[in-house]
Structures are given as structure tokens and as C-alpha cells.
Amino acid sequence: MSNKPRSPGVSRQTHLSDDGLQRLEKQLAGGVAVNVPVLAQWIRRYGEPARDVIRRHGQYCDELDSVES
């Protein structure tokens, strides 16, 4: 075991990048049907940009209107 002091992890803001939105875009563009709770999680994490991607691929539904980002 080492006595090396622990350093904090990557901040949430740094962790959430455009890479995540690109993964969502790729999934939806590939025709993957993503269920509503998973889409809601994307919106909570990435906000309006995720909502826009979901709309663009025709998987947005009224149920997602109540999800806060």
C-alpha cells in the first residue's frame, strides 16, 4: 500500500463533454430505439443539447417535457 495522497476525481462538468452527445447522436442515427427513462437520463445529464438530438431523431415524446436538465 502506498502513502500517496488521494486526489479528487474529474469534475462532473469536465466529465460531461461533447463526446457523450456524439455517442447519443450515433446511437439514435443508427436506429436504436432508446426507452424513455434512458432518454430522460441523457436530458438530465446534458440538458437542452440532448433534447435537441432526441427531437432530431424522432424519439422525443411528451413524457420528456417534464424532465429538468
N, CA and C of each residue as an Amber inpcrd file, in Angstrom:
protein
   207
   0.8400000  -1.1820000   0.0000000   0.0000000   0.0000000   0.0000000
   0.8820000   1.2410000   0.0000000   0.5100000   2.2420000  -0.7650000
   1.3260000   3.4610000  -0.8160000   0.7270000   4.5440000   0.0680000
   1.5510000   5.4770000   0.4140000   1.1110000   6.6120000   1.2350000
   0.8000000   7.8220000   0.3680000   0.6380000   7.5870000  -0.9090000
   0.3470000   8.6700000  -1.8420000  -1.0000000   9.2970000  -1.4990000
  -1.0380000  10.6170000  -1.3490000  -2.3240000  11.2690000  -1.0180000
  -3.3010000  11.1480000  -2.1810000  -4.5360000  11.0080000  -1.8410000
  -5.5800000  10.9050000  -2.8640000  -5.8380000  12.2700000  -3.4880000
  -6.1390000  12.2400000  -4.7490000  -6.5150000  13.4810000  -5.4260000
  -7.9720000  13.3520000  -5.8420000  -8.6640000  14.4660000  -5.9350000
 -10.0850000  14.3990000  -6.2990000 -10.2540000  13.9030000  -7.7300000
 -11.4220000  13.3440000  -7.9910000 -11.7300000  12.8340000  -9.3230000
 -12.0110000  13.9550000 -10.3050000 -12.3860000  13.5770000 -11.4740000
 -12.7150000  14.5330000 -12.5190000 -14.0530000  15.1760000 -12.1860000
 -14.1230000  16.4800000 -12.3190000 -15.3790000  17.1660000 -12.0150000
 -16.4520000  16.7720000 -13.0050000 -17.6860000  16.8640000 -12.5690000
 -18.8140000  16.4990000 -13.4320000 -18.8110000  17.3160000 -14.7140000
 -18.5160000  18.5960000 -14.5990000 -18.5320000  19.4680000 -15.7680000
 -17.4710000  19.0400000 -16.7780000 -16.3110000  18.6300000 -16.2840000
 -15.2550000  18.1790000 -17.1760000 -15.6090000  16.8250000 -17.7780000
 -16.2230000  15.9840000 -16.9790000 -16.5800000  14.6360000 -17.4130000
 -17.6310000  14.6560000 -18.5240000 -18.5760000  15.5590000 -18.4300000
 -19.6340000  15.6520000 -19.4330000 -19.1260000  16.4830000 -20.6030000
 -18.8930000  15.8340000 -21.6950000 -18.3190000  16.5240000 -22.8340000
 -19.1640000  16.2970000 -24.0820000 -18.6900000  16.8660000 -25.1620000
 -19.3670000  16.6630000 -26.4440000 -19.3000000  15.2070000 -26.8880000
 -18.3380000  14.4530000 -26.3510000 -18.2340000  13.0360000 -26.6990000
 -19.5100000  12.2870000 -26.3390000 -20.0900000  12.6190000 -25.1970000
 -21.3250000  11.9680000 -24.7720000 -22.4660000  12.2430000 -25.7350000
 -22.5780000  13.4930000 -26.1290000 -23.6430000  13.8520000 -27.0820000
 -23.4030000  13.1840000 -28.4340000 -22.1610000  13.0320000 -28.8120000
 -21.8520000  12.3440000 -30.0670000 -22.2360000  10.8700000 -29.9780000
 -22.0470000  10.2560000 -28.8000000 -22.4630000   8.8630000 -28.6200000
 -23.9750000   8.7330000 -28.7510000 -24.7050000   9.6790000 -28.1370000
 -26.1630000   9.6710000 -28.2380000 -26.5820000   9.8300000 -29.6980000
 -25.9780000  10.7800000 -30.3670000 -26.2810000  11.0290000 -31.7820000
 -26.0510000   9.7620000 -32.6110000 -24.9320000   9.0940000 -32.3870000
 -24.5890000   7.8910000 -33.1340000 -25.6030000   6.7730000 -32.8760000
 -25.9850000   6.5960000 -31.6110000 -26.9720000   5.5670000 -31.2630000
 -28.2890000   5.8120000 -31.9830000 -28.7770000   7.0410000 -31.8610000
 -30.0750000   7.3650000 -32.4430000 -30.0220000   7.3350000 -33.9640000
 -28.9220000   7.7880000 -34.5480000 -28.7780000   7.7690000 -36.0060000
 -28.7280000   6.3280000 -36.5250000 -28.2470000   5.4210000 -35.6960000
 -28.1760000   4.0210000 -36.0850000 -29.4990000   3.2990000 -35.9620000
 -30.5220000   4.0150000 -35.5330000 -31.8540000   3.4310000 -35.4560000
 -32.1500000   2.6990000 -34.1630000 -31.2990000   2.8700000 -33.1680000
 -31.5390000   2.2210000 -31.8790000 -32.7420000   2.8790000 -31.2030000
 -33.7050000   2.0760000 -30.8060000 -34.8740000   2.5890000 -30.0760000
 -34.5050000   2.6300000 -28.5930000 -34.3680000   3.8380000 -28.0700000
 -33.9620000   4.0250000 -26.6740000 -35.2170000   4.2860000 -25.8520000
 -35.3410000   3.6090000 -24.7090000 -36.5630000   3.7920000 -23.9190000
 -36.5690000   5.1440000 -23.2010000 -37.7400000   5.5790000 -22.8090000
 -37.9530000   6.9180000 -22.2560000 -37.1110000   7.1990000 -21.0090000
 -37.0100000   6.2820000 -20.0290000 -36.1730000   6.5820000 -18.8610000
 -34.6990000   6.8410000 -19.2160000 -34.2010000   6.1500000 -20.2160000
 -32.8160000   6.3620000 -20.6370000 -32.6830000   7.7160000 -21.3320000
 -33.6410000   8.0610000 -22.1690000 -33.6200000   9.3810000 -22.8130000
 -33.7110000  10.4920000 -21.7640000 -34.5110000  10.2760000 -20.7430000
 -34.6330000  11.2610000 -19.6600000 -33.2930000  11.4450000 -18.9550000
 -32.5540000  10.3560000 -18.7760000 -31.2320000  10.4470000 -18.1380000
 -30.2690000  11.2690000 -18.9920000 -30.3220000  11.0710000 -20.2890000
 -29.4860000  11.8840000 -21.1820000 -29.8160000  13.3670000 -21.0300000
 -31.1030000  13.6820000 -20.9420000 -31.5200000  15.0800000 -20.8040000
 -31.0620000  15.6470000 -19.4670000 -31.1820000  14.8650000 -18.3830000
 -30.7210000  15.3470000 -17.0790000 -29.2210000  15.6380000 -17.0880000
 -28.4740000  14.8170000 -17.7910000 -27.0100000  14.9960000 -17.8260000
 -26.5640000  16.1050000 -18.7610000 -27.1580000  16.1550000 -19.9510000
 -26.6530000  17.0460000 -20.9970000 -27.5680000  18.2190000 -21.3280000
 -28.7610000  18.2500000 -20.7650000 -29.6460000  19.3930000 -20.9400000
 -30.2390000  19.5330000 -22.3310000 -30.4170000  20.7660000 -22.7300000
 -31.0890000  21.0750000 -23.9930000 -30.3940000  20.4920000 -25.2240000
 -29.0630000  20.4460000 -25.2620000 -28.4350000  19.8250000 -26.4410000
 -28.8830000  18.3710000 -26.6410000 -29.0340000  17.6160000 -25.5660000
 -29.5130000  16.2300000 -25.6810000 -30.9610000  16.2100000 -26.1450000
 -31.7560000  17.1200000 -25.6200000 -33.1670000  17.2080000 -26.0180000
 -33.2650000  17.4650000 -27.5270000 -32.3890000  18.3430000 -28.0300000
 -32.3790000  18.6550000 -29.4590000 -32.0130000  17.4340000 -30.3060000
 -31.0120000  16.6690000 -29.8510000 -30.5990000  15.4600000 -30.5750000
 -31.7470000  14.4570000 -30.6140000 -32.3990000  14.2730000 -29.4830000
 -33.5110000  13.3170000 -29.3940000 -34.6510000  13.7420000 -30.3160000
 -34.9670000  15.0250000 -30.3380000 -36.0210000  15.5330000 -31.2310000
 -35.6520000  15.2940000 -32.6920000 -34.3930000  15.6010000 -33.0130000
 -33.9340000  15.4920000 -34.4020000 -34.0830000  14.0620000 -34.9320000
 -34.0060000  13.0920000 -34.0470000 -34.1020000  11.6910000 -34.4680000
 -35.4840000  11.0890000 -34.2160000 -36.4540000  11.9340000 -33.9020000
 -37.8410000  11.4920000 -33.8170000 -38.1750000  10.6030000 -32.6390000
 -37.3750000  10.6550000 -31.5650000 -37.6760000   9.8140000 -30.4030000
 -38.1610000  10.6280000 -29.2050000 -38.4360000  11.8860000 -29.4340000
 -38.9150000  12.7400000 -28.3440000 -40.4040000  12.4940000 -28.1340000
 -40.8250000  12.4580000 -26.8650000 -42.2430000  12.2910000 -26.5550000
 -42.6360000  13.2860000 -25.4620000 -43.9280000  13.4740000 -25.2750000
 -44.4380000  14.4300000 -24.2930000 -43.9500000  14.1430000 -22.8790000
 -43.7160000  12.8760000 -22.5840000 -43.2540000  12.4810000 -21.2620000
 -41.9090000  13.1480000 -20.9080000 -41.1040000  13.4720000 -21.9100000
 -39.7980000  14.0760000 -21.6650000 -39.8780000  15.5740000 -21.3720000
 -41.0510000  16.1780000 -21.6230000 -41.2190000  17.6100000 -21.3470000
 -41.0230000  17.9300000 -19.8640000 -41.3500000  16.9970000 -18.9980000
 -41.2700000  17.2640000 -17.5520000 -39.8800000  17.0220000 -16.9760000
 -38.9600000  16.5170000 -17.7720000 -37.5970000  16.2360000 -17.2930000
 -36.8110000  17.5430000 -17.2210000 -36.2370000  17.7880000 -16.0510000
 -35.4200000  19.0000000 -15.8810000 -33.9740000  18.6730000 -16.1310000
 -33.2890000  19.6200000 -16.7620000 -31.8670000  19.4170000 -17.0490000
 -31.0060000  20.1100000 -16.0270000
